Amino acid sequence: MAGVKEHYDNLLAPYYSWICGGSELKFEENRKFFQSHGIRPILSGVALDLGAGSGFQSIPLSQAGFKVIAIDLSHDLLTELKSHAAGLSIATIEDSLLNFNEHIPGNIELIVCMGDTITHLQTLEEVQILLDDACRALEDNGRLILGFRDLTLELKNLDINNGMITIFARNRSAAK
Ligand SMILES: C[S@@+](CC[C@H](N)C(=O)[O-])C[C@H]1O[C@@H](n2cnc3c(N)ncnc32)[C@H](O)[C@@H]1O
């Protein structure tokens, strides 16, 4: 069976944004989402986008003033992201999101892993490792946003946003 990277490289990447309804629509959707939840830079201003894809979250976060580090396995999707990022502060990293610690400058204000990326991880242990690492990487009062589909519910129509769960967590641990 093909792995995640092969799946995007060989099949999905050229069509991903189109399948989702187009980049502009998704940028606007996420811009509104972040605005309505008061997500703006107030600490270091560094945001990490795990499984950034073609930039549906990275672009609006950068436009909101964050310095974004966008990590993804897909070279083609990161190339597409960069095509939208002229003048914006977005560093793209082609690597597994599980290695994000190797690419961050220090503690960070915001980590997002949205658009059903977390369900691409292979095991629950990998999810646990990611959450532990994310907790350690966040500044005090930094935030983690996870967005993923509730696969316990039957998909009722073609809307891929149907059944999306968004979890917000704030890091309040004094000792790390
Ligand atoms: C469903 S897309 C979501 C992309 C984007 N966040 C969005 O909302 O459109 C999942 C993305 O995660 C990436 N991905 C999956 N597993 C990954 C991993 N272990 N490390 C880095 N990227 C990964 C895929 O290449 C793909 O771009």
The ligand as an SDF file (V2000), in Angstrom:
LIG
                    3D

 27 29  0  0  0  0  0  0  0  0999 V2000
   -5.7100   16.7400    4.1160 C   0  0  0  0  0  0  0  0  0  0  0  0
   -4.2360   17.6480    3.7810 S   0  0  0  0  0  0  0  0  0  0  0  0
   -4.4470   19.1240    4.7850 C   0  0  0  0  0  0  0  0  0  0  0  0
   -3.5870   20.2550    4.3060 C   0  0  0  0  0  0  0  0  0  0  0  0
   -3.9520   21.6220    4.9050 C   0  0  0  0  0  0  0  0  0  0  0  0
   -3.6880   21.6870    6.3060 N   0  0  0  0  0  0  0  0  0  0  0  0
   -5.4010   21.9380    4.5860 C   0  0  0  0  0  0  0  0  0  0  0  0
   -6.1930   22.2290    5.4740 O   0  0  0  0  0  0  0  0  0  0  0  0
   -5.7330   21.8830    3.4130 O   0  0  0  0  0  0  0  0  0  0  0  0
   -3.0330   16.7230    4.7010 C   0  0  0  0  0  0  0  0  0  0  0  0
   -1.6240   17.2240    4.4660 C   0  0  0  0  0  0  0  0  0  0  0  0
   -0.7710   16.6290    5.4220 O   0  0  0  0  0  0  0  0  0  0  0  0
    0.4200   16.2280    4.7830 C   0  0  0  0  0  0  0  0  0  0  0  0
    0.9810   15.1550    5.6200 N   0  0  0  0  0  0  0  0  0  0  0  0
    0.4330   13.9680    5.9270 C   0  0  0  0  0  0  0  0  0  0  0  0
    1.2210   13.3000    6.7800 N   0  0  0  0  0  0  0  0  0  0  0  0
    2.2930   14.0800    6.9950 C   0  0  0  0  0  0  0  0  0  0  0  0
    3.4630   13.9540    7.7820 C   0  0  0  0  0  0  0  0  0  0  0  0
    3.7040   12.8590    8.5130 N   0  0  0  0  0  0  0  0  0  0  0  0
    4.3460   14.9570    7.7900 N   0  0  0  0  0  0  0  0  0  0  0  0
    4.1240   16.0850    7.0340 C   0  0  0  0  0  0  0  0  0  0  0  0
    3.0390   16.2720    6.2820 N   0  0  0  0  0  0  0  0  0  0  0  0
    2.1290   15.2820    6.2550 C   0  0  0  0  0  0  0  0  0  0  0  0
    0.0010   15.8200    3.3800 C   0  0  0  0  0  0  0  0  0  0  0  0
    1.0900   15.8860    2.4860 O   0  0  0  0  0  0  0  0  0  0  0  0
   -1.0730   16.8680    3.1010 C   0  0  0  0  0  0  0  0  0  0  0  0
   -0.5420   18.0310    2.5200 O   0  0  0  0  0  0  0  0  0  0  0  0
  1  2  1  0
  2  3  1  0
  2 10  1  0
  3  4  1  0
  4  5  1  0
  5  6  1  0
  5  7  1  0
  7  8  2  0
  7  9  1  0
 10 11  1  0
 11 12  1  0
 11 26  1  0
 12 13  1  0
 13 14  1  0
 13 24  1  0
 14 15  1  0
 14 23  1  0
 15 16  2  0
 16 17  1  0
 17 18  1  0
 17 23  2  0
 18 19  1  0
 18 20  2  0
 20 21  1  0
 21 22  2  0
 22 23  1  0
 24 25  1  0
 24 26  1  0
 26 27  1  0
M  CHG  2   2   1   9  -1
M  END
$$$$
